[in-house]
Amino acid sequence: MAKRIIFDIVLFISVFVFPWWVSISLAFVGIFVFKDFYEFIITDVIIYSLFAIPGERLISSPIFFSLAIIILYVIIQFIRSNIILYKK
């Protein structure tokens, strides 16, 4: 539990200190290290709100991005559950 809290703090600080690709890389690491890593979704929404360029297109909509991140999270969890290394 303490490892996850420390990782969350490092991830949160990285969102504001490091470039976006470092924070997203840490978030992907968190998905495969911790079970039910919902911080991935929160991190990506914060990164989107900080670095997104506003526009009129559907793809630049915050709702579209949030939905895409949630779908990506579900797909990663499905793939992770089918990998032999993670089966218990």
VEXVO-500340 format. One record per residue (C-alpha): x, y, z; residue in one letter. Coordinates in steps of 0.2 Angstrom, whole numbers, plus 2048, in hexadecimal, padded with zeros to 3 digits. Example, Ala and Ser with C-alpha at 12.3 -4.5 7.8 and 13.67 -1.06 7.14 Angstrom:
% residues 2
83E7EA827A/8447FB824S/
% end
This chain:
% residues 88
800800800M/80E80C804A/8168097F3K/80680E7EAR/80581E7F4I/8178227F1I/81481E7DEF/8058297DED/80E8387E6I/81C8367D9V/8108347CBL/8068447D0F/81684E7D2I/81C8487C1S/80C84F7B9V/8118607BEF/82485F7BDV/8298537AEF/82385379CP/81384B798W/81B83B791W/8248387A1V/8148387ABS/80B82D79FI/81982179FS/8188207B2L/80581E7B1A/80780F7A5F/8148087B1V/80880A7BFG/7FA8007B6I/8057F17B4F/80D7F27C6V/7FD7F57D0F/7EC7ED7D0K/7DD7F97CBD/7E88087C8F/7DA8157C5Y/7E78237C7E/7EB8207B5F/7DB8287B0I/7DC8367BCI/7EE8397B7T/7EA83A7A4D/7DB8457A7V/7E68517B1I/7F48517A3I/7E6854796Y/7E086379FS/7F186A7A1L/7F886778FF/7E9866784A/7E7873776I/7D4878775P/7CC876765G/7BB87375DE/7BE861757R/7B6852760L/7C784B763I/7CD85A76DS/7BD859778S/7C185478BP/7B284878BI/7B983F77CF/7CA83E784F/7C3838795S/7B982B78CL/7C8825782A/7D3824791I/7C681979BI/7C480E78CI/7D780C78BL/7D880879DY/7CB7FA79BV/7D47F378CI/7E47F3796I/7DC7EA7A4Q/7D57DD799F/7E57DA790I/7EE7DA7A1R/7E27CD7A8S/7E67C1799N/7F97C279AI/8007B37A2I/80C7BD7AEL/7FD7C57B7Y/7F27B67B9K/7F17AF7CBK/
% end
